[in-house]
């Protein structure tokens, strides 16, 4: 029995894939739960159109991410932190502080998309921002004493 998956299912396939399953598994579990639909000609046409439209939207999102990455590459950030006389920071610099510094520059980026190295002393560091599954940008930031 051929079905079209509506969601990703581990061990079976990804969304919009056409897969062969046993009839009982398809009729008694996947279709009633809303995980799949029968692979009729009309459903195949609908899925093909959805994939085509999603590809166009995904291309636009990727182009927007590339433009944002180019703008972020030119950026120089400073992150203030409390530090002792030796230059050691009390605590550490977090991705939230980098996100706040980006927000001050006019870029609203979710903190969960930012990965930073261990910043425990004053100095220069790099933060990697995951803008898209194919687009990552490294941003340099300077940790300065408050």
N, C-alpha and C positions, 0 to 999 in steps of 0.2 A: 504494500500500500504506500503510495507516495503522498507526502504532506509537505506543506510550506510552514517553516517555523516562524512564529511571531516574536519570539524572544530567544536569547542565547540559552542553550541547554547543554550542560557539561556532558561530554561523552557522546553527544548526538550531532550538534552543529550550532551554527550561529544564526542570528536573525536573518530572515529572507532566504535561507538555504532551502533547497528542495531535497528531502531525504526519504529513503525507504525505511519503513518500520513495519513491525508485525501489526496486522489489523486490530488486534485487541488492544495493544498499547496505544495506537492512534485513536481509535474510537472511544475507548473507555477512560483514557487518562489525558492525553495531549489536547485533543479537541475540546472536551468539556471544561478543562481547566483554563482554556483560552491561550494555550501555549502554541497552538498550531491550527491550520485550516487545511481542508482537502486541497490537493493539487489539481484543481480543474483548470481548463483553458482560461476561463475568465479570471480566476484568482492569479494565475501565472502572469496575465497581462497587467493586472493591478500591481503586482509585486515588481514587475519590470519597470513600470512607470514610477513607482515609489523609489526604486533604486536610482533611476535616472535623475529624478528631482533631488534626491538626497546627495547625489554626487555633485550637482551644481551648488547646493548649499554648502557642502563640505569644502569645495574649492574656494568659495567666497570666504569662509571662515579661515581657511589656511592663508589666503592672501592677506586678510586683515591681520592675522598673527604675524606674518612676515613683515608687514609694514610697522607693526608695533615693536617687533624685535629690532628692526633697524633704528627706530627712535630710541629704544632703551640702550642700545649699544653705545650711543654717544653720551650717555648720562653719567654724571659723577655724583655719587651720594655721600652724605656724611651722616653717621649715626652717632648721636651722643650717648655716652654711658658713664656711669660713676666708676671712677678708678682710683687706685691708691697711688702713692708717690712713685712706686716702682713701675707703674704703667699697667699693672694687672687690674683687670676689670672685676668689680664685685658682681658675681653671677656670670652671665654670658650674653652675647648678642643673639637674639632670636629672630626667626623669620617674621614675626609680628612687627618688630622694630623696623626691619627693612621694608615691609609693606607700608608702614606709616610714613617712612621717608619717601617712598615712591608716591604715596598719596599727596604729600606736600608738594611734589613736583608736578602733580596733575595726572598721575597714572594710577587708576584704581585696579589693583591686581590682588587677587585672593591670596592670603598668606599660605594656603595649602599648596599653592603652585610654586612656592619659593623654597629652595634648598640651599643652605649655607654651610660653609666649613665651620669648624669649631673656632669661634672668635672669643678668646679669653684674655687677650692683651690688646693694647692700643696698636693700631696699624691698618694696613690695607688688606682687604679680603675680597673674595669673589662669591657672588650669589648666582645660582642657576635658576632661571625662571622658565617653567614649563608652560608655554603659551598654547601649544597644540601638540597632538601626539607626534607630529613630525618636526615641530619648531621649538627649539630651546635657545635661550639667550643667556649669556653670562654678563652680569652687571658687576662692576667694581664699586666697592664702597669702602669708605674710610671710617674707622672707629676713632672718635675723638673724646677727650675727657669733658665732662659737663662743667 
